[in-house]
Amino acid sequence: MARVHVIANQKGGVGKTTVTVNLAAVVADTLGGTADSSPVLGVSTDPQASMLEWAQRVGDELPFDFEQCHDNPTLLSKLREIKQYSHIFVDTPGSLEDESILQTVLTQADDVIVPLEPEPMSFSPATRSIQRVIEPSGVPWRVLLNNWDPRDGSGDLDQTRQFVAARRWPTFNTVIRHYKLHTRASAEGVTVVQYAKNRTALEARQDFFRLALEVLGSRGQGPRHSTDVNGVYTETGE
């Protein structure tokens, strides 16, 4: 039975599709999959189909299998019954209007990844998504601090960590940094495992490899560590 990982936040533009595609690519690469035989399935439930466009540009080199399923509720309600794959990563819509799709997918989820950009305008939409849909589902979830640009300094990142800590939200240790490589990847038809071999590309890939280790290591049980407001890791589990 596949483990189903849902990437969700009802605010658009927080990087859900980028996280879904690159995390699926890294996990497929880590597990030794090939374009002809992959242990990973990527699923888009977003009617805007941005993940579909990306997958089509990558073409035969896409390291995971892909399905566009926003109009197939029957398949979405049976994701956990799929035996062909070890992991399924699901991109979800970025709007409240498509909440029924998200609720259907959450009935199949083993865990939920909530991308949160380190800027105050992202706080309220994330809070609504978590309180209104994700927490009531009863599925383990964690916040992923995403698209942080180190060139802007640590102020926004620190403020976001304080916001998250004040609400006692579970978080990933990994922070996905902003790179132009990520923003250009869709148009160029590549995933993170296909970036050019140079220092910047290596750093960009490392973030997703670290995230993949956390996702694969959790088994749906949540993090073994949390990050306090000063960025110091502390034990929270056995």
N, C-alpha and C positions, 0 to 999 in steps of 0.2 A: 504494500500500500504506500502510495506517495505521501510525502509530507508537503502540506500546502502552506505556502508563505504568502500572505496578502500585504501589498503595499498600499496604504490608504491614508488619505487626508482630503477632506472635501474642499480644500482650497486648491485652486489651480495654480500652476507655475511654481510648485515647491520641489519639483524634480522627481516625481513618482516614476515617470517612465524611464528616466536616466538610471535611477536606482534599480528598477526592475530588470532592465536589459543588461546592465553591467554586472549586477549580482548573479543573474542567471548565467551569464557568460563565464564568470569566474568559477562558479560552482561546477558548471559543466566541464571546464578546463581542468579544475582540481580533481574531479572524479574520473578523468581520463576519457571523456566523451569525445566523439568526432562529429563532423557535420552529417555523416551517414548513420551514426548510431549514438544518440545522446541520452544520458540518464535524466535530462532536465527538459521540462516543458515550460515555455513562457506563454502566458495567457493574457490577452488584453480584453477588458470588459468596458473600455472607454469608447463610447460612440464616435468620438473624434478620431479614433484610430491612428494616433501618432506612433504608437508602437508598431502597428502594421506597416506604416510607411518606412520606418527605420528597418524593420526586418526585410522588407522587399529590397531596400537599397543594399543591405549586406548580402542578400542572395544566398547562394549555395555555401558561402563561408560562415553563415550563422551557426554558432557552436551549440545551439539548443533548438529543439523543435518549437513551433509556434502555432497558436490558434487565436483568431479574432472571434470573440464569443459574446459580444454585447447583446446580440439578438438570439442567443441560444440558451435560455434559462434552464432547459433540461440538462444540458451538459454541465452548466455551472453548479447545479444542485447535486452532481455526482462526481465531483473532482476527486474526492478521496477514494473512490472506487477504482480509479485508473491504476492499473498494475504495471504498466509499461515503464513508468518513470519513478525515480527515487525522490525527486523534488519538483514541485510545481510552483512557479512564481507568478503572481497575479497582479497586474496593473489595474487600478480602479479609477472610476470617473472623478473629476475634480469639480463636482458641483452637487448641490443639495437636491437638484431635480432628479438625479439618477440614484437616489438613496436606496431604492428597492434592489438595484443591482448589487450594491455593496452589502446589503443585508443578506441577500442570497449567498454571496461568496463567503461571508463570515460564518455561515452555518457549516462550511467545509474547511475552515481554516484551522491550522495547528498553531499559528502565531501570526501576529500583525506587526508590521514595521510602519511607523508613523514618521515620515520625513518632516522635519521642522527647520526652516531656514532661520539663521540667527539674526532676526530683525523683529522689532516690536509688532509690526503689522501682521506678522504670521501667528502671533500668540492667540488671539481670539478665535480665528477659524479652527486652529488645531484643538483648542479647548472644546469648541462645539462638537467637532468630530468625535473626540474621545468620549465626552460625557453623553452625547446623544445617541451614538451608534456603537462605538467600539467597546467601551466598558460594559454596556448592557448585554453584549453578545457573550460575555464570559470567557472570551478567548485571550490567552496570554499576549501581551503587547509590549512594545518598547518604542521609545522615541529615538529617532536618528537625527542628530544635528547634521544638516546637509548644506552643501554649497557655501561653506565659510571661506572667505577670501582672506588669507593671512596678511595680505598687503594693507588691509584696512585696520590692522591692529586687533587686539583681543577684546576691545570694549564690548562690541555686540555679542561676541561669543560668551563672555563672562556674564553679561546681563541675561542672556538666554539660559545659561546654566543655572543662574539664580532663580529665574522664573520656573524652570522645570523642577529644581530642588524644592522650592516652596510648595509645589503641588504634589511632591513625592511621586512624581512620574518615574517609572523605570526607564533607563536609558542604555543605549549602547556605549561602550567605551570609545569606539571608533567615531571619529568626526570626518565626514567626507569634505575635503577641501575643494575650493573652486579652481578649475583649470579650464582654459579655453578648449583644450582637447575634448573635454566632456561635452561642451556646448556645440562643437563642430562635428562630433562623431556621427550624429544622425544624418546630417547632410552628406558627409563623406562616406557613409555606408560601412562603418567599422564599429566594433565593440571594444571595450577596454583591453581585452586580451589580444587585440590586433593592432594596438597603437605601435608607432615606430619605436625602435629600441634606442632611447636616449634617456638622459637623467630625468627630465621633466615627465616623460611618459612613465618611467619606472615609479616615480613618486605618485603619480595619478593612479597607477594600477595598485600600488601598495595599499591605499585606503580601502579599495574594494576587496582585496585579499584578506585584510584584517577583518572587515565586516563579514566576509564569508565564513571565516573561522568562528566568529561569534555565533552566527546563525546556525552553522552546522553543529557546533558544540553544545548548543542550548537544549536540544531535544524538546523544545517547547516549554522548558521549565523556568524561563526567565534568566536574568543575568546572575552570575556569581559575584559580581562586583558592581558597585555603583560609584558615581563620580560626585564628589561634593562640590560646593560652589567655587572652590578654589582649584578645581581640576585634579584633586588628589584622589586616587582610587582607594576604596576601603572595602573590606570583606563584608558581604551581606548574606552569604549562604554557606552551606557546608562544602 
